[in-house]
Amino acid sequence: MTNTQPPRDTARRIQDVLGRLDEEQDIWVSTADTAGEPYLVPLSFLWDGTHLWLCTRLSNPTGRNLAANGRVRLALGHTRDVVLLDGEVTTLGPEQVPVEAADAFHKKTGWDPRGSGPAYHWFRVRPTEVQAWHEEPELVGRHLMRDGVWTETAR
């Protein structure tokens, strides 16, 4: 299937990205270990308007990589409607997560990691780069955020 719609302007793309962050429940999480070995898994997430919140066991590869590297690449969508987010990660223990974030995560995903034991840690991701495009015609202008700043303030 090919997209026959004209390319979206920057403001529309930002609006679409923010809408997807609010609505979608799962996001692809791409990390690498200290030797550069890549790892890719889907995780449930919460977007609070500023940060994405992820939760997983600190003992699994994704948790270890997030905690060790402090960087992540996240992806939404399929290959014809892409959103890529690069971000800086802060690792929080189960007792450190703000109640508001944990409650909102539970409400959105239906899962409350606080009841899953101390192995689960929280990862707050501050987006630093965001790209979005529908197929090749939208590759131009796909960079919507650089250095943590949206390229256009109209949202």
VENLIN-V428666 format. One record per helix or strand of 2 or more residues. SS is the DSSP state (2 for helix, 1 for strand). FROM is the first residue (numbers start at 0). TO is the last residue. If there is no record, write none. Layout:
ss = {SS	SS}
from = {FROM	FROM}
to = {TO	TO}
This chain:
ss = {2	1	1	1	2	1	1	2	2	1	2	1	1}
from = {9	25	37	50	60	70	81	98	112	119	135	142	148}
to = {22	31	46	56	68	75	91	108	114	132	137	145	149}
